[in-house]
Amino acid sequence: MTEPLPLPYRRAAGCPFDPDPAFAELRATRPVSRVALNGGDEAWLITRFEDARQVLGDARFSSALTPLGIVLPEPQDRTLAEELRSQQPGTFIECDPPEHTRLRQLIAGEFTEQRVRALRPRFAEIAEERLAAMAAAGPPVDLVALFALPAPSTLIRELLGLTANEFDFASLTRIMTDVMSTVDTLIPARDALRAGMRAQVAAARADPGDNLLGRVIRRHGKEVTDEELVGIGNLLLVAGHETTANMLGIGTLALLRNPDQLARLRDDPAIVDSAVDELVRYVCIPQHGEIRTATEDVVVNGTTIRRGDQVLVSLPAANRDPARFPRPDHLDFDRPRQSHLAYGYGIHHCVGLPLARMELNLAFPALLRRFRTLRLAIDFTEVSYRRSNVTYGVHSLPVTW
């Protein structure tokens, strides 16, 4: 990494679960402040919880006006600049109502509590298969490669109707979510991901199966274009494995650093739901919400954000705001349950939230009970982190037992 990491992606040097100390200073003195991104661009950075919730819930901050690639190094060639900003139809997190509403409603029914409850036995089966693979490989093993990544990836593949031999989306999304990726790697990865999903959409159009894409085509076939289905499919594919996989990896590391809390999560089924939610708040793997653009002048905590200005909400900083969470830098399973922003807020809150919670609530206890003496196989200082990725995590996590 030759360029300095932009502030929105920095974590504390001493504790990789904590935001950089600069966030606490900004939150106390300049909670709405200008920060530099890659390539010389600037944006407003939001660090307080209440301000973050205001911005994320305010329709005057548009997702549709946000150019893709804004946090990437700015290419000098105009053609490349336009190429980086080309949007994929169907990617509803980059849309405003009514288009956002139309696209999101096409798949919202796939992630209801009832629908996700029906998926629970299958994910439990997948998790046990991955734990058995870990045991068979024998310690030490890489928790990310054998459990954290393949467990949610398998389920989202099945939901979308992809076979195990389809394109390698995990490596492609790792490039696309890295803000330090070069143009030479970014564009081919993006194009490969789109091409892979186009093939899936074409197959589903010809023969809609009993999967998410097939059901959308049967219900709304004339209302949605193939390119919109490509965007919807890839959005769900990326979000359906990136977030849960990284949370399982770095969340396990956080538990290993807090053995008393680990034991409680492992041994007390009654606290699993609230404990995992606290773990999600504490680690907060999404570095920020979607970049928003002000469509008119808006005052946030006394600061006027002008029309056309772009805004980033630091979700880790907001989730460590002491005005919202007492002793916010502690992982505390006794903390009274309180909503946080790790899953977003407003109309763009995570559509797959029930699925993510189900996966995490099953996977963490299953892992900890299968390997009761789980521990790091390397020194804590040797763990490698995805510091420049939009979704924070660990590259690998060697463990033993």
N, C-alpha and C positions, 0 to 999 in steps of 0.2 A: 504494500500500500504506500504509494509515493506521496499522495496528497493528504493533508491533515483531515481527520474525520470531522465532519460537521457536528456542531454541538448537539443537535437533536438525536444523534446516534451514540453519544458518549455515555459510558457507565463509570462508576467509581473504580479507581485503580485498586483500592483495598478490598472492596466487596463488589463482585461483578453483578450482584442482584440489585444494587442500589443505583439510582441515577447519579450522574456526575455531580459533585458538590456545587458546581456552578448553577445548577437548577434551583437549589435551596436559596442561594443568594438572590437569584432573579425573582423567585417567588416572593421573597421578603421585601425587595426593594424596587424591582421593575418587572412586575408579573406579566405585563404586555410589552414585549421588547423586540427590537429588530435583531435578527441574526443572519449570518452569512451561510449560504448553502454552497454546493459545488458550482464551479464555473462562474462565480461572482454574483449569482442571484441572491436576493435577500427576501425574507418573509418575516411576518410577525410571528413570534413564538408565545404561546399561551402556557402558563405553568401552574396557575391556581385551579382548584377543582371547580369552583362555581363559575369562573370565567370560561373554563373548558366546556362545561355543560351548556353555557349560554351560546357559545360559538357553534357547537355541534348541533344544537337544537334550533338555530336561527336560520330561517329560509333565505335570509339576505346574504348568507354565505353559500355560494354556489359550488357544487362539485362539477357541474357540466363545463364551467369555464376554466377548469384547471388543466393545463397542458401536461400530457404525460412526459416524463423525463425531466421534470423541472429540477429534481435533485441530482440529476446526472451531469457530468461535465458537459458544458455547452459546446457543441461542435461549431467550428467557424463556417463550415459549408452550409448554406441555407437548405439545400436538398436534404442533407442529413438531419438538420434541425427539424424539418417538417416530418421526416421519416420517424424520428423518435417520438413525435407528438401524435402520430396517427392512432386514433382510437378504434377499438374493436366494438362494433355494434353489439348490444346485448350486455355489455359490462355495466350493470346498473349502479354500481357504486360510483360511477363517473357520470351519473345522470341526475337531473332534478325532476320533480313532478312536472307534468303528468307522466313523462316517459319512464321515470324511475318507478312510479307506482304500477304502471302497466307491466313492466318487465319483472319486477319483484313478485307481483301477484301470480305470475305464471308458475312459480316454483315454491311459493311460501307454504302451500299445503303439504309439501314433501317433508317439512321440518316441524310439524306440529308435535305436541307432547305425545299424542296417541300414536302417530306414525313412528316416532323415535322409540317409543316403548316397544313397538313390535320388532325393532332392529336390535334391541338389547341382547337377546339370546345369541344372535349371530356374532355380535361384537365380542361377547364373552368367549365364544368359541375361538374367534380369531386371536384374542389375547392369550388364551391358553395354548394355542398352537405356537405362538411366538415365544412364550415362556418355555415351552418344551424345547424349542430350537435353541434357546439360550442354554438350557441345562445340558442339551446334547453336545453343544459346542464346548462346554466346559470353561471354567474360569481360567484366565481373564477373557471377557468378551466386550465388544462395543455395544453398549445398551442402545445407542441410536440406530446402528445398522441392523440389529437383530430384533428390536422391540419397538422403540419409540417411533421410528419412521414407518416400518412396514405395517404395523397394526392399523393406524387410521388410513394409510394409503390403500390397503386392501379393501376396507369398507367403502371408501369413496369410489374406488374403481368399480366395485360391484353395484353401487347405487346408480352410477352413470352407464353401466353396461359395458365397461371396458374389460377386455381379457387381460390376463397377467402378462401377455406377450406384447402388449401395445407399447406405444412410445414411452421413453423414459422421462416422464414429466417431472420427477423430483429434481434431477440434475438441471433441467431447463429452468425451473422456477427458482432454484438457488441462484442462478445467474441473474435472472430478471428481478429478483428482490434485493440484489446487492447494489447499493448506490454507488459503489466504486467500480462497477463493471465498465469495461470499455465498450465503445460503439461496435468494435469488431466482434465482440462476444455477445453483446446484448441483442442486436438485431437478428442474428441467426437463431438465437435461442427463442426469441419471441415468434419468429416466423415458423420455427419447427413446432412450437406448441400449438400455434393456430392451424398448421397443416395437419397435425395429428388429430385435432378435434374435428376438423372439416371431414376427415375420413369417417370418424365416428358418427357425425351428423348425417352424412350421406347414407351410411348403412342403416341408421335408425329411420330415415325417411323411407327407405325401400322396405324395411321390415321392422316396424316398431315393436320392441320387446317389452317385457315386464320390468322396466327400469325407468329411471327418472326422465331421460331424454325421450324414451318411447311414450311415456304417459303424457308429457307435454305435447308431443306431436299429435297424439290421438285426441287430446282435448282441445288444443289450440293450433292445430296444424296450419290453418289458413291465416292465423293472426300473427304468426311469428316467422321471420325469414330464417334461412339457413345460417346466415352470418350472425344473426342475433342468437341463434342456438349455439354457435361456436363460442360467442362471448359468454353466454350464460354457463355453458359447460366448462370452459376453462376457468371462469371465476370460481365456480364451485369446486373444481378439481384442485386449484391452487389453495383456496381457503380451507378446503376439507382435509388437507393433509399438513400444510405448512404450520398452521397454528397449533393443532393438537400435537403433532410430532415434536415441535420445538418446546412446547410446554411440558411434555412428558420427559424430555431430555434434561432441560435445565431445572425443571421442577424437582426431579429426582435428586439432582445435585444440591439444590436448596434444602431438601429434606435430609440429605446426608450430613449437611452442615448444621442441622438442627435436630439431633437424634431424639430429643425428648418429644418433639412434635411428630417426628416420623413414627415413633412407637405408638402414639395416640391414634394417628391416621390408620396405622396397620391393625390395631387391636380393638378399636371402638367403632363398629359400623354406624352407630347413631350420629357420629360427628362428620362422616365422610363428606356429605354435601356441603356443609358450611366450611369445613377445613379446606377442601379443594378450592372453594371460592376465595378464601383468604390467601391461599397459595397463588392463585391466579392474580390477585391484586398485588401481592408482594413482589412477584417476579415481573409481571406485566410485559409480556414479550412483544406486543405491537409497540413500536417506537413512537408512533404518532398516528393520528387519524388521517383520513384522506386530506390532501391539501385543498383548502377552500379559497375562493376568490370573492371578495366583497362586491356585491352588485350595486351598492350605494354606500354612503358614509354611515358607519356604525360605531357607536361608542361602547367600548368594552373596558370596564373598570376605570373609567375616567380618561381613557386614551381613544382618540378618534382614529379608526381604521378607514382609510379613504377608499372610495370606489376603485376597483381594479387591483387593490393590494391583495397579496396572497397571505394566507394564515395557516400556521401549523399548530396543532394542539399536541403538546407533549403528554402522552397518556401516562408514562411512568412518573413524571413529576406531579401530575394531578392526583394520581393514586397514592402519592406520599405526602399529600398536603396535610399538615397537622391541624389545620382548621376543620378538616373533615374527618380525619382518622387519628385519634390519640396514639402516641408512640408509633407513628406510621412506619418507621424503619425496622420494626420488630415483626417477625412472623409469629402471630399469636392466634391460635385456634380457639381461644376464649373470647376473642374480639366480638362484640355484638355485631350481628350481620348487618351490613350497610351496603347499599349499591355502590359499585365502582365503575370505572370507565374502560376497563380492559376489553370489554366486548362492544365498545362504542356507545353511542347515545343518539336519540332522535330517530329520524326516518332511516338512517343508515346503520342502525344497530345491527349486530351480527344476525343474519337470517338463520344461520345454522346453530345458534346458541344452544337449543335443546340437544342437538347431536353432540356438540363439543362437551357439554356437561356430562352427558351420559358416558361418553368415551373416557373422560378423565376420571369420573367417579368409579368406573369399573377397573380401569387400567392401573391406577396407583395402588389400591389395596391388593389387587391380584399380584402385582409385582412384589410388593413388600411382604406378603404372606408366603409366596413361593420361595423367596430368598430372604430368610429372616436375618441373616448376617451380612446382607448386602453392604458393600463398602467400595470406595474408590480403589482402583488397581494402580493408580499413579498418584503423585503428590498433587494436592489441590492447585498449586501454582502452575502445574503443567497443563491444565485443562485449556483447550483452545475454543475461543468464542466467535460467534458470527456477529462481530461488532458492527460491521457496515451493512448489515441486512435490515430491511424494513421490519422483518420478523426476527427478533433476537433469539439466540439460543446457543447451543454448543455444537461444534462440528462433529465431535465424537465424545463418548463418555466411557472409557475403559473401567469396568467394574469387576469385582470378584466377590466371593462369598465363602 
